[in-house]
Amino acid sequence: MGKPQRLVDALTVLALALLALSAYLTWVTVDPGNGRLPVHFNGYTITKAPVTLALASVVAVVVMKLAGTALRRVLGGLVLVMGAIAVVVALTVRPSSAELSRLRPEISDVLADRVTQSGGPAPWFALGGGIALVAAGLIAILTAHRWRRATQRYERDPAASPADQWKAIDAGEDPTL
């Protein structure tokens, strides 16, 4: 496996970890006041997009390993777009008090004197995961022509005759390498 393939794999695994972590960490904390405990909303409660994008990207990278150059570029573009969407979600998804009170009625303005919101670390992890996916997609697009084909390892040398291959086997060599 070539260095670009390993880099795409590593970036995709990193993105999966960061985006999955963003689902479990706090995205928004709401303090309803009146001495009540703050309510924490994790990333998966706020938006399911980062986790969905991460899983779809992993599938795309796995298929990329089996595909030809043109399909690798298309899949790399798809991974790049999914990363860009994850970045946009991380930067723009900030639910309003009305949206949060639909999820948890006890924090509505009607029931609480003062409702204050603060952000959590989850959007930052989603942003990092999105950037990693953008990088993985860009590398896949630019280096797709240099990736080894999935079956290349097991194909025999077309220049070698069957007699040469038998001689290689007799000598203890594997003619498929």
Residue pairs with C-beta under 8 A, 6 or more apart in sequence:
1 148
2 143
2 146
2 147
2 148
4 139
4 140
4 142
4 143
4 146
4 147
5 65
5 143
5 147
5 148
7 136
7 139
8 61
8 64
8 76
8 136
8 139
8 140
9 61
11 132
11 133
11 135
11 136
11 139
12 57
12 58
12 61
12 79
12 132
12 133
12 136
14 129
14 132
15 54
15 57
15 83
15 86
15 129
15 130
15 132
15 133
15 136
16 54
16 55
16 57
16 58
16 129
17 129
18 125
18 126
18 128
18 129
18 132
19 50
19 51
19 53
19 54
19 86
19 125
19 126
19 129
19 130
20 50
20 51
20 54
21 122
21 125
22 43
22 50
22 51
22 90
22 122
22 123
22 124
22 125
22 126
22 129
23 42
23 43
23 44
23 48
23 50
23 51
23 122
24 42
24 43
24 44
24 122
25 42
25 43
25 120
25 121
25 122
25 125
26 40
26 41
26 42
26 43
26 120
26 121
26 122
27 41
27 42
27 43
27 45
27 46
27 47
27 93
27 119
27 120
27 122
27 123
28 40
28 41
28 46
28 94
28 95
28 100
28 117
28 118
28 119
28 120
29 38
29 39
29 40
29 41
29 117
29 118
29 119
29 120
30 38
30 39
30 41
30 97
30 100
30 104
30 107
30 115
30 116
30 117
31 38
31 39
31 114
31 115
31 116
31 117
31 118
32 38
32 39
32 106
32 107
32 111
32 112
32 114
32 115
33 112
33 113
33 114
33 115
33 116
34 112
34 113
36 106
36 112
39 100
39 104
39 106
39 107
40 120
41 95
41 100
41 103
41 104
42 122
43 50
43 51
43 122
43 123
43 125
43 126
44 51
45 103
46 93
46 95
46 122
47 89
47 93
49 85
49 86
49 89
49 93
50 86
50 89
50 90
50 126
50 129
50 130
53 82
53 83
53 85
53 86
53 89
53 130
53 133
54 86
54 129
54 133
56 82
57 79
57 82
57 83
57 133
57 136
60 75
60 78
60 79
60 82
61 75
61 79
61 136
61 140
63 71
63 75
64 71
64 72
64 75
64 76
64 140
64 147
65 147
65 150
66 150
67 75
68 149
69 144
69 145
69 147
72 140
72 144
72 147
73 140
73 141
73 144
75 140
76 136
76 137
76 138
76 139
76 140
76 141
76 144
77 137
77 141
78 137
79 133
79 136
79 137
79 140
80 133
80 134
80 136
80 137
80 138
80 140
80 141
81 137
82 133
82 137
83 129
83 130
83 131
83 132
83 133
83 134
83 135
83 136
83 137
84 130
84 134
85 130
86 126
86 127
86 129
86 130
86 133
87 127
87 130
87 131
87 134
88 130
89 126
89 130
90 123
90 124
90 126
90 127
90 130
91 123
91 127
93 123
94 119
97 107
97 108
97 109
97 115
97 117
100 107
100 117
101 107
101 108
101 109
105 111
106 112
107 115
108 115
109 115
153 176
153 177
154 176
155 176
156 165
156 175
156 176
157 175
160 168
160 175
164 175
165 175
168 174
168 175
169 175
